[in-house]
């Protein structure tokens, strides 16, 4: 049995509907009020949690224009790394206000720290969990530092080999953290649905024996719903108030109505899985009577021998099961029978 992970009192496990995280990321567009409005909107949509990212341009990279630092393709082509992070970051000085706002509206807030100073800030604010981004999964010193804080860790696996995932897990566990979930993730923005490779959720769960979810960068909600059907216990999706407002992450983010639809769809997908027990569903109860069973179709007098002509396998299902036909042929009846009477052991001489 997989170890459950609990964040702010909410269990993440195969026995609960998916824990849905609305990732604001850079979708505040540099406006703290928009960030707070996003937190409120995520709460209204029914999200389990909101996640932000904690870094500054200087904690991510250095301000140089050498080719190594230039982005040449994708959504952010034309930026260098420092420029991108300068546009996208959530200022450290916003964090206390955002955590207070989340507490006021009643939703869990946590973050992805990208260096030790970010971890220290989030620990000071009593963040209930930490998320390790795909690009930081190979930053073993950072993983160890996060693990020492004694909070659950969620780790994205985009681009990582199984050896790298194993190394990250070992680093976290050796530093004292055992409450860990992995996210299957395709680190492409947006990620093509045809390359989502959702069966990796099963592979990761079976190989590493931890809770596994999906950090979903595809367009739309289909991948998240399918992931739920494959056993994903946590779903992360980038979230914006409006894609029309544009922003670094807006093109692959969902809006409030879509987030609400995602939560409903994943809950329904989870509910449809059931417990895997081969037993009659409650909804089938009324229809069981329309299965076939054995009925007398010609009159018989008490003591008369039952032949093939006297009995048929017909609907409804209140008589003996059809498998007993050969057992009752050649037997005699204990009372007069008429067409439409059920065949039962009570009226057959054994």
Rosetta silent file (secondary structure, phi, psi, omega in degrees, C-alpha in Angstrom):
SEQUENCE: XXXXXXXXXXXXXXXXXXXXXXXXXXXXXXXXXXXXXXXXXXXXXXXXXXXXXXXXXXXXXXXXXXXXXXXXXXXXXXXXXXXXXXXXXXXXXXXXXXXXXXXXXXXXXXXXXXXXXXXXXXXXXXXXXXXXXXXXXXXXXXXXXXXXXXXXXXXXXXXXXXXXXXXXXXXXXXXXXXXXXXXXXXXXXXXXXXXXXXXXXXXXXXXXXXXXXXXXXXXXXXXXXXXXXXXXXXXXXXXXXXXXXXXXXXXXXXXXXXXXXXXXXXXXXXXXXXXXXXXXXXXXXXXXXXXXXXXXXXXXXXXXXXXXXXXXXXXXXXXXXXXXXXXXXXXXXXXXXXXXXXXXXXXXXX
SCORE:     score description
SCORE:     0.000 S_00000001
   1 L     0.000  136.734 -177.971    0.000    0.000    0.000 S_00000001
   2 L   -76.219  141.709  177.625    1.330    3.439   -0.917 S_00000001
   3 L   -69.253  125.623  176.328    2.109    5.876    1.861 S_00000001
   4 L   -72.504  157.487  174.145   -0.400    8.761    1.790 S_00000001
   5 E  -116.478  135.082 -179.303    0.810   12.363    1.869 S_00000001
   6 E  -117.673  125.811  177.156   -1.080   14.917    3.953 S_00000001
   7 E  -120.576  118.757  178.892   -0.978   18.648    3.231 S_00000001
   8 L    49.731   41.645  176.213   -2.748   20.986    5.663 S_00000001
   9 L    86.277   -3.888 -179.147   -5.003   18.145    6.822 S_00000001
  10 E  -102.543  121.712 -179.271   -5.967   16.923    3.343 S_00000001
  11 E   -77.441  135.135  171.919   -4.913   13.381    2.480 S_00000001
  12 E  -109.216  111.716 -177.972   -3.398   12.682   -0.914 S_00000001
  13 L  -162.188  174.548  178.785   -3.869    9.019   -1.710 S_00000001
  14 L   -71.894   -6.181 -178.771   -5.472    6.517   -4.057 S_00000001
  15 L   -99.366    2.474 -177.903   -8.520    6.538   -1.763 S_00000001
  16 L  -125.532  151.400  172.363   -9.314   10.224   -2.280 S_00000001
  17 L   -57.289  155.982 -177.012  -10.311   12.307   -5.313 S_00000001
  18 L   -55.951  140.382  172.393   -7.299   14.038   -6.864 S_00000001
  19 E   -80.294  113.420 -172.301   -5.759   16.921   -4.955 S_00000001
  20 E  -101.661  121.061 -178.441   -5.996   19.727   -7.513 S_00000001
  21 E  -106.800  124.741  173.738   -3.373   22.472   -7.408 S_00000001
  22 E   -91.653  111.361 -177.667   -3.902   25.755   -9.252 S_00000001
  23 E   -90.434  110.130  179.769   -0.428   26.956  -10.251 S_00000001
  24 L   -76.210  -39.201  178.822   -0.398   30.753  -10.549 S_00000001
  25 L    50.415 -124.475 -177.311    3.269   30.912  -11.519 S_00000001
  26 L   -92.564    8.780 -173.376    3.794   34.140  -13.492 S_00000001
  27 L   -77.257    5.621  169.319    0.100   34.717  -14.195 S_00000001
  28 L   -76.466  -15.366  178.431   -0.088   37.563  -11.681 S_00000001
  29 L    54.084   35.141  175.739    1.523   39.660  -14.457 S_00000001
  30 L    79.215   14.629 -175.298    3.485   41.669  -11.911 S_00000001
  31 L  -125.148  115.086 -178.054    0.410   42.772   -9.929 S_00000001
  32 H   -63.977  -32.467  178.445   -0.079   41.593   -6.344 S_00000001
  33 H   -66.341  -38.501  175.760   -3.798   42.364   -6.493 S_00000001
  34 H   -64.285  -37.875  177.057   -4.134   40.103   -9.504 S_00000001
  35 H   -60.495  -44.349  179.881   -2.260   37.418   -7.553 S_00000001
  36 H   -68.003  -39.320  176.236   -4.736   37.730   -4.681 S_00000001
  37 H   -61.923  -35.357  178.648   -7.684   37.718   -7.064 S_00000001
  38 H   -66.517  -40.802  177.879   -6.277   34.516   -8.589 S_00000001
  39 H   -61.689  -44.894  179.534   -6.085   32.874   -5.165 S_00000001
  40 H   -63.501  -42.814 -178.991   -9.707   33.816   -4.483 S_00000001
  41 H   -64.373  -38.218  178.124  -10.833   32.573   -7.898 S_00000001
  42 H   -64.399  -39.745  177.014   -9.076   29.231   -7.362 S_00000001
  43 H   -62.306  -46.351 -178.762  -10.848   28.840   -4.034 S_00000001
  44 H   -63.405  -33.351  179.848  -14.231   29.593   -5.626 S_00000001
  45 H   -74.231  -17.195  177.524  -13.553   27.065   -8.383 S_00000001
  46 L   102.488   14.418  179.444  -12.931   24.364   -5.755 S_00000001
  47 L   -62.997  150.197  175.979   -9.167   23.870   -5.996 S_00000001
  48 L   -75.582  -32.706 -175.818   -7.461   22.031   -3.148 S_00000001
  49 E  -158.375  162.526  171.173   -4.500   24.412   -3.140 S_00000001
  50 E  -118.004  141.591  177.323   -2.786   27.276   -4.909 S_00000001
  51 E  -123.887  141.771  173.200    0.894   27.220   -5.724 S_00000001
  52 E  -119.750 -175.841  177.557    3.274   30.054   -6.476 S_00000001
  53 E  -126.531  136.932 -173.035    6.991   30.140   -7.292 S_00000001
  54 E  -117.269  103.222  177.700    9.594   31.673   -5.023 S_00000001
  55 L  -164.338  170.198  166.874   12.703   33.101   -6.686 S_00000001
  56 L  -127.300  165.189  176.767   14.230   36.306   -7.965 S_00000001
  57 H   -54.642  -36.661 -176.482   16.161   36.775  -11.204 S_00000001
  58 H   -76.126  -21.983  175.491   19.366   36.817   -9.177 S_00000001
  59 H   -85.094  -11.446 -178.981   18.625   33.544   -7.386 S_00000001
  60 H   -97.167  -37.041 -171.278   17.927   31.868  -10.736 S_00000001
  61 L  -163.959 -167.384  175.067   20.747   33.051  -12.987 S_00000001
  62 L  -122.958  158.737 -173.680   23.061   35.961  -13.826 S_00000001
  63 L   -90.489   84.837  176.559   22.468   38.925  -16.093 S_00000001
  64 L  -135.480  158.658 -178.610   24.571   38.205  -19.167 S_00000001
  65 L  -108.602   20.627  176.766   23.852   38.066  -22.889 S_00000001
  66 L   -67.245  155.492 -173.774   26.078   35.148  -23.798 S_00000001
  67 H   -56.357  -35.297 -179.375   24.519   32.546  -26.048 S_00000001
  68 H   -57.153  -26.595 -172.096   24.228   30.005  -23.236 S_00000001
  69 H  -101.672    1.795 -177.841   21.731   32.282  -21.497 S_00000001
  70 E   -93.634  141.662  176.031   19.574   33.165  -24.516 S_00000001
  71 L   -97.404  122.334 -172.134   16.189   31.528  -25.245 S_00000001
  72 L  -111.050   -5.692 -178.522   15.918   30.855  -28.962 S_00000001
  73 L  -151.730  166.725  178.988   12.646   28.921  -29.313 S_00000001
  74 L    84.201 -166.876 -175.676    9.233   28.365  -27.765 S_00000001
  75 L   -59.799  -29.803 -171.139    6.989   30.851  -25.987 S_00000001
  76 L  -108.855   21.074  178.073    9.883   32.808  -24.558 S_00000001
  77 L   -57.882  136.810  179.395   12.129   33.060  -27.619 S_00000001
  78 L   102.608  -21.084  175.064   14.055   36.319  -27.685 S_00000001
  79 L   -83.348  155.032  155.704   14.510   36.625  -23.929 S_00000001
  80 E   -95.933  169.142 -173.064   17.634   35.842  -22.034 S_00000001
  81 H   -59.843  -41.882 -177.214   17.071   33.946  -18.795 S_00000001
  82 H   -63.036  -41.334  177.950   17.505   36.968  -16.556 S_00000001
  83 H   -62.701  -43.489 -179.435   14.941   38.963  -18.531 S_00000001
  84 H   -61.320  -49.073 -177.389   12.401   36.138  -18.386 S_00000001
  85 H   -69.695  -28.610  175.596   12.699   35.662  -14.652 S_00000001
  86 H   -66.049  -30.713  177.989   12.625   39.420  -14.111 S_00000001
  87 H   -83.063  -30.690 -168.491    9.238   39.515  -15.815 S_00000001
  88 H   -99.148  -16.488 -168.117    7.845   36.348  -14.252 S_00000001
  89 L   -72.664  157.649  174.339    8.970   36.276  -10.624 S_00000001
  90 L  -102.438  110.509 -174.128    6.809   36.713   -7.546 S_00000001
  91 L   -54.861  141.268  178.840    8.606   39.234   -5.309 S_00000001
  92 H   -55.702  -37.441 -175.721    9.667   37.950   -1.907 S_00000001
  93 H   -70.004  -12.814  174.770    7.991   40.945   -0.267 S_00000001
  94 H   -79.136  -24.783 -163.262    4.593   39.811   -1.614 S_00000001
  95 H   -58.865  -46.487 -177.536    4.714   36.413    0.031 S_00000001
  96 H   -60.292  -40.825  179.983    3.503   37.243    3.537 S_00000001
  97 H   -67.068  -38.421  179.085    0.520   39.132    2.134 S_00000001
  98 H   -68.154  -40.341  177.658   -0.331   36.298   -0.252 S_00000001
  99 H   -64.941  -39.740  176.829   -0.154   33.694    2.509 S_00000001
 100 H   -64.406  -40.260  179.901   -2.396   35.851    4.704 S_00000001
 101 H   -64.832  -44.261  178.676   -4.860   36.283    1.859 S_00000001
 102 H   -60.083  -41.983  178.117   -4.987   32.538    1.193 S_00000001
 103 H   -62.399  -39.286 -177.638   -5.618   31.915    4.879 S_00000001
 104 H   -67.012  -36.428 -178.697   -8.402   34.516    4.869 S_00000001
 105 H   -89.777   -9.590  173.061  -10.231   32.947    1.915 S_00000001
 106 L    87.236   39.866  176.541   -9.668   29.412    3.218 S_00000001
 107 L  -133.422  146.920  178.257   -7.345   27.754    0.718 S_00000001
 108 E   -71.983  135.838  176.010   -3.938   26.131    1.121 S_00000001
 109 E  -126.246  131.810  169.810   -1.002   28.018   -0.393 S_00000001
 110 E  -145.887 -172.691 -168.470    2.501   26.703   -0.902 S_00000001
 111 E  -151.014  167.235  168.809    5.326   27.250   -3.351 S_00000001
 112 E  -100.722  111.927  174.640    8.251   25.987   -5.386 S_00000001
 113 E   -85.967  147.044 -176.772   11.463   27.371   -3.908 S_00000001
 114 L  -116.119   -0.583  170.592   14.428   27.682   -6.248 S_00000001
 115 L  -160.213  177.577 -174.535   17.220   28.270   -3.755 S_00000001
 116 H   -64.981  -34.868  179.142   17.909   28.121   -0.030 S_00000001
 117 H   -64.036  -34.575  176.214   16.836   31.733    0.615 S_00000001
 118 H   -67.537  -40.559  177.155   13.422   30.893   -0.860 S_00000001
 119 H   -60.729  -44.039 -179.694   13.177   27.825    1.382 S_00000001
 120 H   -60.953  -43.466  178.910   13.991   29.975    4.407 S_00000001
 121 H   -61.692  -46.464 -177.785   11.287   32.493    3.497 S_00000001
 122 H   -67.559  -35.130  176.302    8.651   29.804    2.980 S_00000001
 123 H   -65.371  -40.889  177.061    9.613   28.068    6.211 S_00000001
 124 H   -60.752  -34.160 -179.623    9.237   31.374    8.055 S_00000001
 125 L   -87.415    4.581  178.341    5.740   31.689    6.569 S_00000001
 126 L    59.651   43.091  174.197    4.906   28.126    7.663 S_00000001
 127 L   -58.498  134.490 -173.502    4.261   26.832    4.154 S_00000001
 128 L   -80.716   -7.707 -179.097    2.629   23.400    4.583 S_00000001
 129 E  -162.600  167.741  175.416    4.541   21.738    1.708 S_00000001
 130 E  -128.954  143.210  174.262    7.240   22.317   -0.886 S_00000001
 131 E  -112.471  131.403  173.958    7.214   21.646   -4.616 S_00000001
 132 E   -99.886  119.277 -179.327   10.421   20.840   -6.477 S_00000001
 133 L   -71.097  156.827 -178.260   10.195   21.939  -10.095 S_00000001
 134 H   -53.896  -42.444 -175.408   11.313   19.615  -12.879 S_00000001
 135 H   -69.065  -20.570 -179.854   14.329   21.759  -13.706 S_00000001
 136 H   -97.637    1.704 -177.611   15.485   21.609  -10.068 S_00000001
 137 L   -62.459  -24.404  179.780   15.134   17.835   -9.663 S_00000001
 138 L   -90.815   -0.560  178.345   18.859   17.504  -10.335 S_00000001
 139 L   -87.330   78.275 -173.912   19.733   20.123   -7.688 S_00000001
 140 H   -61.009  -41.257  176.719   20.475   17.577   -4.986 S_00000001
 141 H   -59.056  -38.721  178.183   21.796   20.119   -2.433 S_00000001
 142 H   -66.357  -42.164  179.138   18.527   22.080   -2.739 S_00000001
 143 H   -60.736  -42.919  178.450   16.452   18.910   -2.342 S_00000001
 144 H   -62.863  -40.862 -178.986   18.344   17.992    0.816 S_00000001
 145 H   -64.694  -43.338  177.008   17.844   21.484    2.208 S_00000001
 146 H   -61.890  -45.164 -175.500   14.098   21.386    1.517 S_00000001
 147 H   -60.587  -31.281 -178.981   13.788   17.909    3.026 S_00000001
 148 L   -68.997  -11.621 -178.328   15.323   19.096    6.305 S_00000001
 149 L   -79.376  -11.379  174.452   12.369   21.433    6.853 S_00000001
 150 L    76.428   25.163  179.155   10.143   18.476    7.778 S_00000001
 151 L  -116.524  157.948  176.250    7.310   19.226    5.347 S_00000001
 152 E   -58.697  149.337  179.550    5.830   17.098    2.533 S_00000001
 153 E  -124.353  132.957  173.137    7.599   17.350   -0.807 S_00000001
 154 E  -113.053  127.938 -173.824    6.092   17.144   -4.283 S_00000001
 155 E  -125.728  124.662  177.089    8.652   16.603   -7.030 S_00000001
 156 E   -84.355  145.974 -171.342    8.154   16.988  -10.777 S_00000001
 157 L  -113.231   12.018 -178.871   10.007   14.565  -13.015 S_00000001
 158 L   -54.274  134.349  177.953   10.052   16.344  -16.379 S_00000001
 159 L    75.275  -10.425 -170.837   13.216   15.542  -18.391 S_00000001
 160 L   -84.453  143.462  169.605   14.484   13.223  -15.638 S_00000001
 161 L   -80.813  166.298  177.186   15.739    9.687  -16.081 S_00000001
 162 H   -63.996  -33.026  176.604   14.717    7.028  -13.606 S_00000001
 163 H   -64.621  -40.312  179.134   18.210    7.156  -12.147 S_00000001
 164 H   -68.039  -38.161  176.761   17.864   10.898  -11.554 S_00000001
 165 H   -63.426  -44.983  179.434   14.450   10.401   -9.943 S_00000001
 166 H   -61.033  -39.661  179.550   15.875    7.708   -7.690 S_00000001
 167 H   -65.280  -41.670  178.868   18.749    9.986   -6.711 S_00000001
 168 H   -64.706  -43.025  177.988   16.361   12.833   -5.847 S_00000001
 169 H   -62.196  -42.648  179.415   14.186   10.513   -3.749 S_00000001
 170 H   -63.926  -39.161  178.867   17.212    9.170   -1.918 S_00000001
 171 H   -62.909  -43.902 -179.720   18.424   12.707   -1.227 S_00000001
 172 H   -65.740  -45.198 -177.069   15.072   13.697    0.247 S_00000001
 173 H   -67.703  -40.714 -178.721   14.734   10.559    2.344 S_00000001
 174 H   -66.360  -22.642  178.303   18.290   10.662    3.622 S_00000001
 175 L   -93.852    4.528  170.433   17.650   14.235    4.785 S_00000001
 176 L   108.874    3.855 -179.378   14.574   13.145    6.729 S_00000001
 177 L  -103.993  123.727  175.509   11.592   13.515    4.409 S_00000001
 178 L  -117.361   -6.046  177.972    9.399   10.486    3.728 S_00000001
 179 L   -92.234   87.539 -170.492    6.199   12.299    2.765 S_00000001
 180 E  -131.174  137.983  169.269    6.881   12.523   -0.952 S_00000001
 181 E  -127.122  145.232  175.551    4.797   12.480   -4.113 S_00000001
 182 E  -102.272  148.402  170.841    6.092   12.526   -7.666 S_00000001
 183 E  -110.057  121.351  162.819    4.543   14.344  -10.593 S_00000001
 184 E   -65.051  138.252 -173.251    4.759   12.856  -14.044 S_00000001
 185 E  -154.973  137.034  169.920    5.521   15.893  -16.167 S_00000001
 186 L  -107.165  111.798 -174.250    6.367   16.781  -19.753 S_00000001
 187 L   -82.856   68.594  174.547    8.501   19.915  -19.567 S_00000001
 188 L  -138.204  143.908 -167.820    7.225   21.535  -22.724 S_00000001
 189 L  -133.117   97.251   -2.138    5.061   24.660  -22.728 S_00000001
 190 L   -77.199  164.037  176.982    2.495   23.747  -23.908 S_00000001
 191 L   -91.784  132.189  177.563    3.060   19.991  -23.975 S_00000001
 192 L   -64.256  132.929 -179.460    1.605   18.151  -27.000 S_00000001
 193 H   -58.130  -37.611 -178.259   -1.211   15.869  -25.893 S_00000001
 194 H   -66.334  -15.084  179.058    0.101   13.094  -28.157 S_00000001
 195 H  -109.322   14.901 -174.984    3.353   13.131  -26.169 S_00000001
 196 L   -65.834  -27.011  174.327    1.766   13.212  -22.714 S_00000001
 197 L    51.143   49.588 -171.872    2.890    9.606  -22.023 S_00000001
 198 L   -67.701  -21.002  176.691    0.360    9.234  -19.229 S_00000001
 199 L   -64.303  -14.757  175.087    1.088    5.540  -18.660 S_00000001
 200 H   -62.865  -21.477  175.534    4.281    6.759  -17.011 S_00000001
 201 H   -59.657  -44.301  178.463    2.091    7.495  -13.986 S_00000001
 202 H   -66.163  -43.699 -179.142    1.699    3.754  -13.513 S_00000001
 203 H   -60.111  -46.875 -179.569    5.390    3.138  -14.176 S_00000001
 204 H   -63.224  -42.723 -179.272    6.516    5.722  -11.620 S_00000001
 205 H   -63.593  -44.946 -177.211    4.108    4.429   -8.975 S_00000001
 206 H   -70.630  -33.131 -176.721    5.142    0.812   -9.452 S_00000001
 207 H   -81.002  -40.331 -171.675    8.860    1.563   -9.583 S_00000001
 208 H  -108.504   -7.472  172.352    9.189    4.095   -6.768 S_00000001
 209 L    56.616   46.770  174.672    6.225    3.151   -4.522 S_00000001
 210 L  -133.604  166.308  172.181    5.059    6.689   -3.845 S_00000001
 211 E   -62.097  139.772 -178.279    1.974    8.714   -4.622 S_00000001
 212 E  -130.359  136.648  176.573    2.110    9.920   -8.228 S_00000001
 213 E  -128.717 -163.460 -179.272    0.280   12.770   -9.890 S_00000001
 214 E  -131.028  125.078  166.130    0.400   14.825  -13.063 S_00000001
 215 E   -95.360  104.457 -163.406    1.824   18.277  -13.603 S_00000001
 216 E   -99.560  112.123  177.761   -0.197   18.977  -16.716 S_00000001
 217 L  -106.021    9.154  177.182    1.118   21.417  -19.327 S_00000001
 218 L   -76.340  164.301  174.650   -1.166   20.234  -22.129 S_00000001
 219 L   -81.587  139.744 -179.823   -3.968   22.394  -23.433 S_00000001
 220 L    81.365 -174.293 -172.852   -7.388   21.553  -22.015 S_00000001
 221 L  -110.660   -1.998 -173.104   -8.312   19.093  -19.276 S_00000001
 222 H   -58.931  -45.263 -177.641   -8.346   15.746  -21.067 S_00000001
 223 H   -60.158  -39.192 -179.705   -4.887   14.652  -19.915 S_00000001
 224 H   -67.028  -37.604  178.999   -5.742   15.359  -16.286 S_00000001
 225 H   -68.484  -43.954  177.311   -8.961   13.350  -16.475 S_00000001
 226 H   -62.689  -40.705  178.776   -7.189   10.407  -18.122 S_00000001
 227 H   -59.189  -39.941  177.242   -4.420   10.660  -15.523 S_00000001
 228 H   -59.706  -41.907 -179.881   -7.041   10.353  -12.791 S_00000001
 229 H   -67.229  -20.791  177.959   -8.319    7.162  -14.394 S_00000001
 230 L   -92.619    1.817  174.660   -4.741    5.830  -14.312 S_00000001
 231 L   105.461    8.976  177.691   -4.450    6.490  -10.595 S_00000001
 232 L   -62.329  129.276 -177.440   -3.021   10.010  -10.354 S_00000001
 233 L  -101.295   -5.660  178.128   -3.688   11.243   -6.832 S_00000001
 234 E  -148.361  139.088 -178.781   -2.696   14.867   -7.403 S_00000001
 235 E  -126.556  131.469  174.784   -3.126   17.170  -10.406 S_00000001
 236 E  -118.467  132.011 -178.486   -1.321   20.444  -11.001 S_00000001
 237 E  -140.205  133.143  177.298   -2.501   22.841  -13.685 S_00000001
 238 E   -65.467  140.784 -167.959   -1.348   26.385  -14.525 S_00000001
 239 E  -133.744  135.143  177.264   -4.107   28.871  -13.763 S_00000001
 240 L  -138.604  152.639  175.391   -4.925   32.388  -14.930 S_00000001
 241 L   -66.083  -36.745  179.866   -7.828   34.751  -14.498 S_00000001
 242 L  -161.040  125.047  175.480   -7.895   35.287  -18.266 S_00000001
 243 H   -64.375  -26.658 -178.616   -5.679   34.120  -21.110 S_00000001
 244 H   -64.072  -22.795  179.905   -6.691   37.259  -22.985 S_00000001
 245 H   -76.570  -10.840  179.271   -4.662   39.324  -20.515 S_00000001
 246 L    60.861  165.998 -177.825   -1.524   37.563  -21.733 S_00000001
 247 L   157.480  168.575 -174.981    1.501   36.790  -19.619 S_00000001
 248 L   -55.813  -34.103 -175.178    4.488   34.432  -19.602 S_00000001
 249 L  -113.383    5.487 -168.662    2.395   31.339  -18.811 S_00000001
 250 H   -64.778  -33.169 -172.297   -1.059   32.345  -20.035 S_00000001
 251 H   -65.196  -27.998 -179.333   -1.116   30.307  -23.244 S_00000001
 252 H  -113.817   25.120  178.913   -1.033   26.933  -21.448 S_00000001
 253 L  -107.748  155.679  177.024   -3.087   27.981  -18.401 S_00000001
 254 E  -103.365  155.076 -178.968   -6.754   27.355  -17.666 S_00000001
 255 L   -94.925  170.979 -175.340   -9.305   29.956  -16.594 S_00000001
 256 H   -53.240  -44.651  179.695  -11.654   29.800  -13.566 S_00000001
 257 H   -64.110  -36.276  179.360  -14.538   28.094  -15.383 S_00000001
 258 H   -71.269  -35.058  175.821  -12.129   25.531  -16.837 S_00000001
 259 H   -64.248  -42.832  177.310  -10.607   24.910  -13.410 S_00000001
 260 H   -60.943  -42.895  177.756  -14.075   24.258  -12.028 S_00000001
 261 H   -63.332  -38.762  178.384  -14.759   21.863  -14.913 S_00000001
 262 H   -61.408  -45.699 -178.317  -11.425   20.132  -14.250 S_00000001
 263 H   -64.293  -44.362  178.055  -12.260   19.540  -10.605 S_00000001
 264 H   -61.909  -45.152 -176.277  -15.716   18.196  -11.438 S_00000001
 265 H   -66.728  -40.847  179.659  -14.360   15.956  -14.198 S_00000001
 266 H   -70.622  -35.170  176.454  -11.523   14.503  -12.117 S_00000001
 267 H   -65.420  -40.812  178.296  -13.852   13.875   -9.173 S_00000001
 268 H   -67.062  -40.310  177.635  -16.284   12.076  -11.481 S_00000001
 269 H   -61.789  -43.702  178.014  -13.441   10.088  -13.047 S_00000001
 270 H   -61.809  -45.108 -178.818  -12.237    9.073   -9.587 S_00000001
 271 H   -61.434  -34.585 -177.405  -15.761    8.136   -8.520 S_00000001
 272 H   -70.635  -18.366 -176.566  -16.192    5.972  -11.609 S_00000001
 273 H   -68.923  -35.130 -177.413  -13.157    3.830  -10.716 S_00000001
 274 L    65.946 -162.493 -177.315  -14.817    2.148   -7.752 S_00000001
 275 L  -102.587   -0.454  179.863  -12.963   -0.349   -5.596 S_00000001
 276 L    75.606   17.934 -179.734  -12.312   -2.956   -8.280 S_00000001
 277 L   -94.427  133.647 -179.962  -14.530   -5.526   -6.563 S_00000001
 278 L   -82.424   78.174  176.348  -16.573   -7.860   -8.771 S_00000001
 279 L  -137.638  160.874 -176.188  -19.893   -7.370   -7.081 S_00000001
 280 L   -64.878  127.079  175.281  -23.269   -6.110   -8.250 S_00000001
 281 L   -68.904  148.374 -179.517  -23.443   -2.344   -8.401 S_00000001
 282 H   -56.393  -36.611 -177.947  -26.316   -0.786   -6.503 S_00000001
 283 H   -66.218  -18.143 -179.170  -27.611    0.691   -9.755 S_00000001
 284 H   -85.771  -10.497 -170.329  -28.002   -2.826  -11.168 S_00000001
 285 H   -52.829  -47.332 -176.494  -30.287   -4.020   -8.399 S_00000001
 286 H   -69.829  -24.745 -176.067  -33.611   -3.405  -10.128 S_00000001
 287 H   -88.010  -12.620 -179.875  -32.454   -4.925  -13.398 S_00000001
 288 H   -59.877  -27.040 -179.042  -31.294   -8.245  -11.969 S_00000001
 289 H   -68.778  -14.327 -179.133  -34.892   -9.469  -12.155 S_00000001
 290 H   -94.706    7.228  172.307  -34.733   -9.313  -15.936 S_00000001
 291 L   -72.858  167.633 -179.646  -32.032  -11.966  -16.211 S_00000001
 292 E   -79.321  150.590  173.618  -33.059  -15.410  -17.466 S_00000001
 293 E  -155.627 -179.230 -175.347  -34.251  -18.182  -15.193 S_00000001
 294 E   -92.639  128.099  176.915  -36.291  -21.406  -15.363 S_00000001
 295 E  -132.868  148.044  171.409  -40.082  -21.233  -15.703 S_00000001
 296 E   -74.971  134.489 -179.117  -42.770  -23.789  -16.404 S_00000001
 297 L  -119.245   -2.881  174.454  -44.328  -23.130  -19.806 S_00000001
 298 L  -137.691  152.117 -177.752  -46.793  -26.062  -19.929 S_00000001
 299 L   -67.933  147.586  175.877  -49.153  -27.438  -17.261 S_00000001
 300 E  -136.257  143.203  173.939  -48.018  -30.321  -15.063 S_00000001
 301 L   -98.448  153.176  179.983  -49.953  -32.368  -12.547 S_00000001
 302 L   -49.555  129.094  179.490  -48.554  -33.339   -9.170 S_00000001
 303 L    89.948   -6.499 -179.117  -46.207  -36.328   -9.576 S_00000001
 304 L   -77.994  149.064 -178.922  -45.730  -35.814  -13.307 S_00000001
 305 E   -80.373  136.529  178.835  -42.204  -36.032  -14.742 S_00000001
 306 L   -81.040  127.012  176.254  -40.602  -32.793  -15.945 S_00000001
 307 L  -117.841  175.599 -179.913  -39.460  -32.928  -19.587 S_00000001
 308 H   -58.758  -30.856 -178.096  -37.735  -30.486  -21.907 S_00000001
 309 H   -71.357  -22.320 -174.104  -41.127  -29.386  -23.209 S_00000001
 310 H   -83.168  -20.716 -169.240  -42.317  -28.278  -19.773 S_00000001
 311 E  -129.624  142.525  172.982  -39.519  -25.808  -18.944 S_00000001
 312 E  -134.623  156.957  173.373  -37.778  -22.925  -20.686 S_00000001
 313 E   -92.055  103.364 -174.741  -34.974  -20.519  -19.877 S_00000001
 314 E  -136.355  169.731  168.132  -36.755  -17.164  -20.106 S_00000001
 315 E   -85.060  147.734    9.032  -36.955  -13.769  -18.493 S_00000001
 316 L   -85.385 -166.469 -169.172  -37.604  -12.721  -15.697 S_00000001
 317 L  -110.551   30.976 -176.198  -35.073  -14.000  -13.207 S_00000001
 318 L   -89.779  -12.283  179.259  -37.083  -15.174  -10.210 S_00000001
 319 L   -86.745 -170.045  175.185  -36.832  -18.902  -10.945 S_00000001
 320 L   -62.613  151.039  177.908  -33.880  -21.244  -10.654 S_00000001
 321 L   -63.568  148.186 -178.247  -30.783  -20.224  -12.583 S_00000001
 322 H   -54.873  -26.053 -177.706  -30.543  -21.709  -16.109 S_00000001
 323 H   -64.332  -14.706 -178.302  -27.553  -23.822  -15.069 S_00000001
 324 H   -93.266    6.591 -177.127  -29.932  -26.114  -13.128 S_00000001
 325 H   -56.348  -51.264 -177.810  -31.971  -27.164  -16.189 S_00000001
 326 H   -62.995  -27.602 -178.309  -30.328  -30.565  -16.541 S_00000001
 327 H   -72.350  -28.968 -176.052  -30.717  -31.161  -12.805 S_00000001
 328 H   -96.875  -16.503  177.310  -34.505  -30.800  -12.809 S_00000001
 329 L   -66.289  134.997 -178.757  -35.244  -32.690  -16.050 S_00000001
 330 L    89.759  -10.794  175.392  -36.564  -36.179  -15.228 S_00000001
 331 L   -84.794  167.915  178.042  -37.629  -35.127  -11.743 S_00000001
 332 E  -108.235  158.159 -179.648  -41.298  -34.974  -10.673 S_00000001
 333 E   -93.615  150.563 -176.097  -43.257  -32.005   -9.411 S_00000001
 334 L   -94.627   -1.802  179.330  -44.694  -31.854   -5.887 S_00000001
 335 L  -157.023  167.107  175.570  -47.755  -29.830   -6.899 S_00000001
 336 L   -65.821  136.673 -179.557  -49.791  -28.878   -9.933 S_00000001
 337 E  -120.636  145.608  176.413  -47.879  -26.375  -12.115 S_00000001
 338 L  -127.233  161.643  179.595  -49.200  -23.965  -14.747 S_00000001
 339 L   -54.774  133.401 -179.153  -47.452  -21.846  -17.384 S_00000001
 340 L    96.074   -5.098  173.623  -45.651  -18.906  -15.744 S_00000001
 341 L   -77.971  142.060  177.938  -44.942  -20.664  -12.460 S_00000001
 342 E   -70.048  145.659  168.153  -41.342  -20.400  -11.294 S_00000001
 343 L   -86.048  123.892  176.310  -39.186  -23.509  -11.176 S_00000001
 344 L  -140.225  162.169 -179.750  -37.844  -23.811   -7.637 S_00000001
 345 H   -65.029  -22.562 -179.154  -36.412  -26.607   -5.561 S_00000001
 346 H   -66.154  -23.641 -175.430  -39.559  -26.444   -3.424 S_00000001
 347 H  -109.164   11.139 -178.496  -41.718  -27.842   -6.266 S_00000001
 348 E  -122.119  131.745  174.175  -39.274  -30.510   -7.508 S_00000001
 349 L   -76.102  116.185 -177.142  -38.748  -33.929   -5.943 S_00000001
 350 L   -74.677    0.000    0.000  -35.001  -34.192   -5.503 S_00000001
